[in-house]
Amino acid sequence: MDPSKILVWNIRGLNSSTHQDSVRMLVQSIRADIVCLQETKMEGISQWFVLSTLGLAFYHFVFVPSVGASGGILVAWKQALGTAGNFWVDNHCASVQFLPIDSEPWWLTCVYGPQGNEEKINFLQELRLIRTHCHGPWMVVEDFNLIYREEDKNNANLNRAMMCHFHQGPG
């Protein structure tokens, strides 16, 4: 598995056929093996939807449903990568353990962080809990909805306490 063939995209809604077509074209052009989409804004995702949007090779997937028109995560991978050894789905994360034949197992976690400060603290605790279950190499791809450094912010409205929580990391 070539990690450069992982597509990560905050799609900001996957309900429109225009967005679905854009995703399909990009997946095909970069020949992605794994697709991680955040903010799908979809409460349910079927296998038919995944196959028609990403391509017939994307037989396996996990998703986190949106809450109304907010959030939602889809992680899909090509059938050639096999079924997941394990997976973990939580409020703001979808994690998959891949079991490559020629190398050690590894985990991928796709994140879409919440907006509210209290929810963000709970979300960071959720990430720490996930890390305790993800033994071995672990890749986190994300839209954390958090600021790590002051220069990452484009205005003066900066929550330094939340930055401190984020700096402590998942473990």
Beta strands, then each sheet from edge to edge (+ up, - down):
strand 1: 6-10
strand 2: 34-38
strand 3: 60-64
strand 4: 73-77
strand 5: 87-89
strand 6: 93-98
strand 7: 106-112
strand 8: 138-143
sheet 1: 1+ 2+ 4- 3+
sheet 2: 5+ 6- 7+ 8+
end
